[in-house]
Structures are given as structure tokens and as C-alpha cells.
Amino acid sequence: MQNRKWILFSLVMTFFGIPILTQFLAAVVAMLGVGLAGIIEVCNILITPTSYLLLNIFMLALGALMLFFSGRVWAGDSAPEKREIAVWRQCLF
């Protein structure tokens, strides 16, 4: 009986649950993309050079944060090549 319940649950998730969750995820990604495209379009209309400068600064800061959390630049002894990533960095990463 227990095995039948899990088989039924697996079938329901395979044919109904996962496709529905995928559709919701696709809708969220589409909304984020449309919002980002709208922001970039408004910035391009208003002040193109400033928007590109701010976008570059944002991307550089994002890259610096990723490097920091992975511990490859500022970690010193806790670099992943030497030993495991620090626990708090791994949680944030």
C-alpha cells in the first residue's frame, strides 16, 4: 500500500506538478526579463551614457561579490584551492 501511494505521487508530480511549476517559473523569468528590458529602454531614452556606466559598475560589483563569496581573491588561507570554503561564505554563495 505504501509503495502504491509513492508511485501515484510520482505519476501525479511527473505529469501535473512539475509542468505546472515549470510554467510558473517561466512566467516569473519572463516578467523579470520584460521589467529589465523596460528599465533599460527607459534609461536608453533618458540618459544612455549614465545608464551604461551604472550597469557596468553594477556588474563589476556583482562579479566582485561572487569572487568574494567563492573565496578566490580575498580569502588568503581559506581559498578553495587550499582548503574548503568558509562556512559563512558557502551559505551566502
C-alpha positions as CSV (number, residue, x, y, z in Angstrom):
1,M,0.0,0.0,0.0
2,Q,2.8,2.4,0.9
3,N,4.5,1.7,-2.4
4,R,1.4,2.4,-4.4
5,K,1.0,5.7,-2.7
6,W,4.5,6.8,-3.7
7,I,4.0,5.5,-7.3
8,L,0.8,7.5,-7.6
9,F,2.5,10.6,-6.1
10,S,5.4,10.2,-8.6
11,L,3.0,10.0,-11.5
12,V,1.0,13.0,-10.4
13,M,4.1,15.1,-9.9
14,T,5.6,13.9,-13.3
15,F,2.6,14.7,-15.4
16,F,1.0,17.6,-13.5
17,G,3.1,19.1,-10.7
18,I,6.4,19.6,-12.5
19,P,5.0,21.1,-15.7
20,I,2.8,23.5,-13.7
21,L,5.9,24.6,-11.6
22,T,7.8,25.0,-14.8
23,Q,5.2,27.2,-16.3
24,F,5.2,29.4,-13.2
25,L,9.0,29.6,-13.3
26,A,8.9,30.5,-17.0
27,A,6.3,33.2,-16.2
28,V,8.5,34.7,-13.5
29,V,11.6,34.7,-15.7
30,A,9.6,36.3,-18.5
31,M,8.3,39.1,-16.1
32,L,11.8,39.8,-14.9
33,G,13.1,39.9,-18.4
34,V,10.3,42.3,-19.5
35,G,10.9,44.5,-16.5
36,L,14.6,44.6,-17.1
37,A,14.1,45.4,-20.8
38,G,11.7,48.2,-19.8
39,I,14.2,49.7,-17.4
40,I,17.0,49.5,-19.9
41,E,14.8,51.1,-22.6
42,V,13.7,54.0,-20.3
43,C,17.3,54.6,-19.4
44,N,18.4,54.5,-23.0
45,I,15.8,57.1,-23.9
46,L,16.7,59.4,-21.0
47,I,20.4,59.1,-20.3
48,T,22.2,56.5,-22.2
49,P,25.8,57.1,-21.1
50,T,24.9,57.2,-17.4
51,S,22.8,54.0,-17.6
52,Y,25.6,52.1,-19.3
53,L,28.1,53.4,-16.6
54,L,25.8,52.4,-13.8
55,L,25.2,49.0,-15.4
56,N,29.0,48.4,-15.7
57,I,29.5,49.4,-12.1
58,F,26.7,47.1,-11.0
59,M,28.1,44.2,-13.0
60,L,31.6,44.8,-11.6
61,A,30.3,44.9,-8.1
62,L,28.3,41.7,-8.7
63,G,31.4,40.0,-10.0
64,A,33.5,41.1,-7.0
65,L,30.8,39.8,-4.6
66,M,30.8,36.4,-6.4
67,L,34.6,36.3,-6.2
68,F,34.5,37.2,-2.5
69,F,31.9,34.6,-1.7
70,S,33.8,31.9,-3.5
71,G,36.9,33.0,-1.6
72,R,39.3,33.1,-4.6
73,V,40.7,36.6,-4.2
74,W,40.5,38.0,-0.7
75,A,40.3,34.7,1.2
76,G,44.0,34.0,1.6
77,D,44.2,30.8,3.7
78,S,40.6,29.9,3.1
79,A,40.8,29.8,-0.7
80,P,39.1,26.7,-2.1
81,E,42.3,25.5,-3.7
82,K,44.0,25.3,-0.3
83,R,41.0,24.0,1.8
84,E,37.3,24.1,2.0
85,I,35.3,27.4,1.6
86,A,34.5,29.1,4.9
87,V,31.0,28.1,6.2
88,W,29.5,31.6,6.1
89,R,30.8,32.1,2.5
90,Q,29.3,28.9,1.4
91,C,25.9,29.8,3.0
92,L,25.9,33.1,1.2
93,F,27.1,31.6,-2.1
